[in-house]
Amino acid sequence: MLEKLLKLPLHKLMNLAIKERKKRWGNIITYTIERNINYTNICKAKCKFCYFWVNKKDKRAFILDFSELERKIKELISVGGVKILLQGGLHPDLDIKYFEEMFSFIKKKFPNIYIHALSPTEILHISKVSKLSLKETIIRLKQAGLQSVPGGGAEILVDRIRNYLSPNKISAKDWLYVMQTLHELGIPSTATMVIGFEDFENNQILDTWEDRFEHLRKIKELQNKTGGFTRFILWTYQPQKITFAEYLKMLAIARLYLDNINSIQASIVTQGVQGAQTALLFGANDMGSPIIEENVVSSAGIKFKVSKEDIIRAIRELGCIPQMRI
């Protein structure tokens, strides 16, 4: 199916994808108001494509103080926010007690704030630092307040690419195993994919269409087992090495192939509000969140300033109905 979809011209893919989106969602386009908060930038993974990580001794290194975390959440609430996306790096010293304390602090101070946090890579790292099983780690994080997990660190679920870009991060198999365990323990997650990675030695795109299709097949197979993925989100590597048309084509193919995932999210962070608006014509039904704070992608020099009003306006310009979600 994927190879046949790839051969279709862009306008035909668009027509099929928007038809699928309308069949599932009608004229409703969802969005949320969340804040991306990084609890640390210290990371031993040292991914080639990441401009955010630092070593422990770097003068830019930080671990977020809880008083600063409280201030950031209060700012989010003041603009109608309901959710935090909380991620960091693979800090060599932070064990599960730190995360239990942090999540418990958030829930005590802000019981109505939804905690969407960590990633499969971080969770597996926490289990190893804490000398706990993966299952016990997840159970304790859930008890402390973790409600769902973003699909960060998926990049492309092909080990040839992962070993080149992120040799210190987990394998595709381990990423999927952590996600399966999360789902089985009642914690939903999003699924993500990043395309357009650069082969730095040869100055060309690293991921092929077949690599991308392998990623989609793995996501669909796990969703058939667990049903735990709530949304699929497509990102492009920044600085962008592929065309916007290629992003739209991949998005439409994902919408048509991932028939077991109901929601497809456009990427405001990498495409801007106009790009995300166009993505709604290629199968996306969700606009994500206004950019209140974002540090990882922006550290590569890509910065879009997007407000709630921008998102609502973009949705209405297409004759659709904006609907806020968690």
Secondary structure, DSSP 8 states (H G I E B T S, - for coil): -HHHHHHS-HHHHHHHHHHHHHHHHTTEEEE--EEEEESB-B-SS--TT-SS-B-TTSTT--B--HHHHHHHHHHHHHTT--EEEEE----SS--HHHHHHHHHHHHHH-TT-EEEE--HHHHHHHHHHHT--HHHHHHHHHHHT--BB--TT-S-S-HHHHHHH-TTS--HHHHHHHHHHHHHTT--EEEEEEE--EETTTTEE---HHHHHHHHHHHHHHHHHH--EEEEEEEE-SS--S-HHHHHHHHHHHHHH-TT--EEE--HHHHHHHHHHHHGGGT--B-----S---TTGGGT------HHHHHHHHHHTT-EEEE--
